[in-house]
Structures are given as structure tokens and as C-alpha cells.
Amino acid sequence: MQRLPSLRSLQALEAFGRLGSASAAAAELGVTVGAISQQLRLAEEAAGQRLIERRGKAIALTARGQRYHADIRAGFDKLREAQAKIEQARAETTLTLSCPGSLASKWIGAQLVDWQTGRPAAQVRLIGADAEPDFGAEGVDFRLSYGDAIKHYDHWAELFTDWVVPACAPSIQGLHDLRKPADILDLPLLGIEWSQEYGSRPGWADWAAHIGAPHRKALGEVAFFMSSAAIDAAINGRGFVLAQMSMAADDIKSGRLVVPFDIRLQLPQPYSLAWDPAALDKPFGVELRRWIRSISRRQHTHSAPQAE
């Protein structure tokens, strides 16, 4: 491998060729004209060829020097472009948060609007996507993920572990005489099929086993790919859903969903938050991360079964 000239000598040659004089190059780089002349000589020594020639009282690049300079300048243009991008990213005020679609619509979305309302200068973009983003390539600052998917990132912290509970519309409860938890299993049950990358989650068979009852898959049982869709179907009176507490809390509080028997099962893995370190240099970046952790602590307390 050939030895490269010093970066300082290349920088002096690039500035000299671009600006056309040693004095202009010296002014841009914050050094003396003598220092520029010395670096130009070092660049010539490293190249083993004449790169500079005298033309009257001035000096200029030789033909070979001009060709060499064109290649060097292309490299420095790339460096300047990279620096401009990083400075632009640092100055960018918008914070982009990515999370699974159901979590966006049923948990953090409304709370994020409230947080931003109290901070008019903050700009936040929420993306609902199941695929894990590439921070650098996709411009994402924070990512809420479930389970082991979070380990794809270098910087992350665990947030909370959710629980599921059987819930239905008030109309369903009113139409049926539910005297014991097992009676739920005789009614239409709404299932949720999670993506394979998220692993297994508690289903109706698990809940039946938990209460010591047989699971008889009802005719017409429907499985939804998204938790939010299953919850919405339950709100519309289509049956019972094993709803995550984080996603059903508002609907339960408002009465759109009821919980005849509060028997909960814990998800096998937690939700976690990953972040791009550069996001913490943006306005409100540290504050947003702190806030997400804060609401997650509250959710952890609310999701877990209450001690009697």
C-alpha cells in the first residue's frame, strides 16, 4: 500500500488550487502564507513530481498538478458534504419516533399529542411501522419495539411489560349471563396473530389454561394481524378480545370496553426504547426520551394486576 501524503499538505493543495493563490488559501485555513508554501512543497515531495510552477510573480498548478488537484478536490468535496449533512442533522428540530402501528394508534399517539401541545416549539413525527428502521438511513430518532427486536440497536433501555385481559363491548355483556370466567369461552373470541419476529403472545388457549377451563375454539373465530384492529372489532360488538392493557386503557376508562372478569396474563417480553445518540443533541431530544420512560413507568403499574 502506497504511503499517502499528510492530510495537512493535501488540504493546503486543495485550497490553493480551488482559490488560486497561497494568500487566499492561508486566509481560509487560518495559517500563514509561508505555512501554505511549506505544505505545497511537502505535497510535491510525496507525489514525486512537480505540482507547482512559477508564472511571473505568481505560482500556479502545473498540468499534472491540475489533474491531481481535481481528484483531491473531489475527495474534499465529499468530506464537506458529509460535514454539512451532520451539521444539518444536528440543527434539525424535528424528532421522529417509530413504533408498531397498534402501539402508535392505541397507546402513545394521543399522549404524544398532549406532550407536544405543552411544548409548542417541539416538532415530533410519529411513524407506525412494524419493520425495524435504520436510524441513519431513514432519519428515525427513536424506536419503540417489542421483545428481542430492540437488540438490533446499540443504545436502548427496557420500558415496561404489558398484560392482556378479556374485554368486550357493554352490549355483549348485557346480552349474556356471564357468571364465571369460563363462560367467556363460549362466546365469539377475537384472536390476534403477531408477527413471527415478535414470538408468541398469550392467546385464548393460554387464558383458558390459566383459569383451568378447556379451550373450545368457537365457530367463526376471527384472528387479526393488528391488536388495534381486534380491539376495534370488540368495541363494535364482534366478540371478546384479549386486549393489551396499554392499548385498551382509554377504551375501558371511557366505557367503550368492559372487563367482566379481571384476569390478566403477562406478555412474555417487554417493550423497549432505542435511540440514535444524535437525537439527544436535538432540541427536546433528551426531554422526549425522559417523558417516554416516565409514561412507561406509569403503564407498568397500570398494566399489572392490582393487589387485592
C-alpha positions in Angstrom: 0.0 0.0 0.0 1.4 3.4 -1.0 2.0 5.9 1.7 -0.4 8.9 1.5 0.7 12.5 1.9 -0.2 14.2 5.1 -3.8 15.4 5.3 -2.5 18.9 6.0 -0.5 19.1 2.8 -3.4 17.8 0.8 -5.7 20.3 2.4 -3.3 23.1 1.5 -3.0 21.9 -2.1 -6.8 21.6 -2.4 -7.4 25.1 -1.0 -4.6 26.6 -3.2 -5.9 25.1 -6.4 -9.5 26.0 -5.6 -8.8 29.6 -4.5 -6.0 30.3 -6.9 -3.4 31.8 -4.5 -1.4 31.0 -1.5 -2.7 34.0 0.4 -6.3 33.1 -0.1 -5.6 29.5 1.0 -3.8 30.8 4.0 -6.7 33.0 5.0 -9.2 30.2 4.6 -7.2 27.7 6.7 -6.1 30.3 9.3 -2.3 29.9 8.7 0.5 32.0 7.2 1.4 32.1 3.5 4.7 30.6 4.5 3.0 27.6 6.0 1.0 27.1 2.8 4.2 27.2 0.8 5.8 24.6 3.0 2.8 22.3 2.8 2.8 22.6 -1.0 6.5 21.5 -1.1 5.6 18.5 1.1 2.8 17.6 -1.3 5.2 17.7 -4.2 7.7 15.6 -2.4 5.1 13.0 -1.6 3.9 13.0 -5.2 7.4 12.8 -6.6 6.5 15.3 -9.3 6.3 19.0 -9.9 2.8 20.2 -9.0 3.5 23.9 -8.7 5.2 26.2 -11.2 6.1 29.9 -11.1 4.4 32.2 -13.7 5.9 35.6 -13.4 5.5 36.8 -9.8 2.7 34.2 -9.1 2.7 30.5 -8.7 0.2 28.1 -10.2 -0.6 24.4 -10.6 1.2 22.5 -13.4 -0.8 20.5 -15.8 -0.1 17.4 -13.7 -0.9 19.3 -10.6 -4.2 20.4 -12.0 -5.2 16.7 -12.7 -4.0 15.7 -9.2 -5.9 18.6 -7.7 -9.2 17.6 -9.4 -9.0 14.2 -7.8 -8.1 15.6 -4.4 -10.9 18.2 -4.6 -13.5 15.5 -5.3 -12.4 13.9 -2.0 -12.6 17.1 0.0 -16.0 17.9 -1.6 -17.2 14.6 -0.2 -15.8 15.5 3.2 -17.5 18.9 3.1 -20.8 17.3 2.0 -20.6 14.8 4.9 -19.9 17.7 7.4 -22.8 19.7 6.0 -25.1 16.7 6.5 -24.1 16.1 10.1 -24.5 19.8 10.9 -27.9 19.8 9.2 -28.9 16.8 11.2 -27.8 18.5 14.4 -29.7 21.6 13.6 -32.8 19.7 12.6 -35.5 20.2 15.2 -38.0 17.5 14.2 -37.9 14.4 16.3 -39.1 11.2 14.6 -40.5 8.4 16.7 -41.2 4.9 15.1 -43.2 2.2 16.7 -45.5 -0.7 15.8 -48.8 0.6 14.3 -51.1 -0.6 17.1 -48.9 1.0 19.7 -48.9 4.2 17.8 -52.7 4.4 17.5 -53.7 2.9 20.8 -51.0 3.9 23.3 -48.5 6.6 22.6 -50.3 8.6 19.8 -52.8 10.6 21.9 -50.3 11.0 24.8 -47.7 12.4 22.3 -50.1 15.0 21.1 -50.6 16.1 24.7 -46.9 16.3 25.3 -46.3 18.3 22.2 -49.2 20.7 22.9 -47.4 21.7 26.1 -44.2 22.3 24.1 -45.2 24.4 21.0 -41.6 24.7 19.9 -41.2 20.9 19.7 -41.8 19.1 16.4 -42.4 15.4 16.6 -43.3 12.9 13.8 -44.8 9.6 14.7 -44.4 6.6 12.3 -46.4 3.5 12.8 -44.4 0.6 11.3 -43.7 -3.0 12.3 -40.4 -3.2 10.5 -37.4 -2.1 12.5 -35.9 1.1 11.0 -32.3 2.0 10.2 -31.7 5.2 12.1 -29.1 6.7 9.8 -30.7 5.8 6.5 -34.3 6.5 7.4 -34.0 9.6 9.6 -35.6 8.0 12.7 -34.5 9.2 16.1 -36.4 6.9 18.5 -37.8 3.4 18.1 -40.3 1.6 20.4 -40.0 -2.1 19.9 -41.3 -5.3 21.4 -39.1 -8.2 22.6 -35.7 -9.1 21.2 -36.1 -6.8 18.1 -34.6 -4.0 20.2 -31.2 -5.7 20.4 -30.7 -4.7 16.8 -29.7 -1.3 18.1 -26.7 -0.1 20.1 -28.5 2.2 22.5 -31.7 1.0 24.2 -33.5 0.6 27.5 -36.3 -1.6 28.7 -39.6 0.2 29.3 -42.5 -2.0 30.6 -44.0 -5.4 30.3 -47.7 -5.4 29.3 -50.6 -7.7 30.3 -53.7 -8.8 28.4 -57.2 -9.0 29.8 -60.5 -10.3 28.3 -62.7 -7.3 27.2 -65.8 -6.8 25.2 -68.4 -4.2 24.4 -71.0 -3.4 27.0 -73.7 -4.7 24.6 -72.0 -8.2 24.6 -72.0 -8.3 28.4 -75.6 -7.2 28.5 -76.8 -9.9 26.2 -75.1 -12.8 28.0 -75.3 -14.1 31.6 -71.6 -14.3 32.4 -71.5 -15.9 35.8 -67.9 -17.3 35.7 -64.8 -16.6 33.7 -65.2 -19.8 31.6 -68.4 -18.5 30.2 -66.4 -16.1 28.1 -65.0 -19.1 26.1 -68.5 -20.0 24.8 -68.8 -16.6 23.1 -67.2 -15.2 19.9 -63.5 -14.8 20.5 -61.3 -12.4 18.6 -57.7 -13.6 18.2 -54.5 -11.7 17.3 -51.8 -13.1 15.2 -48.5 -11.4 16.0 -45.6 -11.3 13.5 -43.3 -14.2 13.9 -40.4 -11.9 14.8 -42.2 -10.9 17.9 -42.5 -14.5 19.1 -45.6 -15.9 20.9 -48.1 -14.0 23.0 -50.9 -15.2 25.3 -53.9 -16.4 23.3 -57.2 -17.8 24.3 -55.8 -21.3 24.8 -53.4 -19.8 27.3 -56.1 -17.9 29.1 -58.3 -21.0 29.3 -55.5 -23.0 30.7 -54.8 -20.2 33.2 -58.4 -20.4 34.6 -58.4 -24.2 34.4 -61.0 -24.5 31.7 -61.0 -26.3 28.3 -60.5 -24.1 25.2 -63.1 -24.9 22.6 -62.4 -22.9 19.5 -65.7 -21.3 18.6 -67.1 -21.4 15.1 -66.4 -18.2 13.2 -63.5 -17.2 15.5 -61.6 -14.4 13.7 -57.9 -13.7 14.0 -56.5 -10.2 13.4 -52.9 -9.3 12.4 -53.0 -6.0 14.4 -54.0 -5.6 18.0 -55.7 -2.3 17.3 -58.0 -3.9 14.7 -59.0 -6.7 17.2 -59.7 -4.1 19.9 -61.8 -2.0 17.5 -63.8 -5.1 16.5 -64.5 -5.8 20.2 -65.7 -2.2 20.6 -68.1 -2.8 17.7 -69.6 -5.8 19.5 -67.9 -8.6 17.5 -66.8 -10.6 20.5 -64.2 -10.8 23.3 -60.6 -9.8 22.8 -57.6 -10.4 24.9 -56.7 -6.7 24.9 -53.3 -5.3 26.0 -53.8 -3.0 28.9 -51.6 -0.4 27.3 -53.8 -0.3 24.2 -57.3 -0.7 25.8 -56.9 1.5 28.8 -58.7 4.5 27.3 -61.5 2.4 25.9 -62.0 0.7 29.2 -62.0 4.0 31.1 -64.5 5.6 28.7 -66.8 2.5 28.9 -66.4 1.5 25.2 -65.0 -1.8 26.6 -65.8 -3.6 29.8 -63.9 -6.3 31.7 -66.3 -8.7 33.3 -63.6 -10.7 34.9 -60.2 -9.0 35.5 -57.9 -12.0 35.0 -54.7 -10.9 33.3 -51.9 -12.7 31.6 -48.4 -11.2 31.2 -46.7 -10.8 27.8 -43.5 -12.9 27.7 -41.3 -10.0 26.7 -41.1 -6.2 27.4 -41.4 -3.2 25.3 -38.2 -1.2 25.0 -37.0 2.1 23.6 -33.9 2.6 21.3 -32.5 5.9 20.2 -29.9 7.4 17.9 -27.4 9.2 20.1 -27.5 12.2 17.7 -31.2 12.6 18.6 -30.2 13.6 22.1 -28.4 16.7 20.7 -31.6 17.9 19.1 -33.9 20.3 20.9 -36.3 18.3 23.2 -34.5 15.0 22.4 -33.4 14.3 26.0 -36.8 15.5 27.3 -38.7 13.3 24.9 -36.7 10.2 25.9 -37.3 11.1 29.6 -41.0 11.5 29.0 -41.4 8.2 27.2 -39.7 6.5 30.2 -42.0 8.3 32.6 -45.2 7.2 30.9 -43.8 3.7 30.6 -43.3 3.5 34.4 -47.0 4.6 34.8 -48.1 2.0 32.3 -46.1 -0.7 34.0 -48.0 0.0 37.2 -51.4 0.2 35.4 -51.0 -2.9 33.3 -50.0 -5.3 36.1 -52.8 -6.9 38.2 -53.8 -4.8 41.2 -53.0 -6.3 44.6 -56.1 -7.1 46.5 
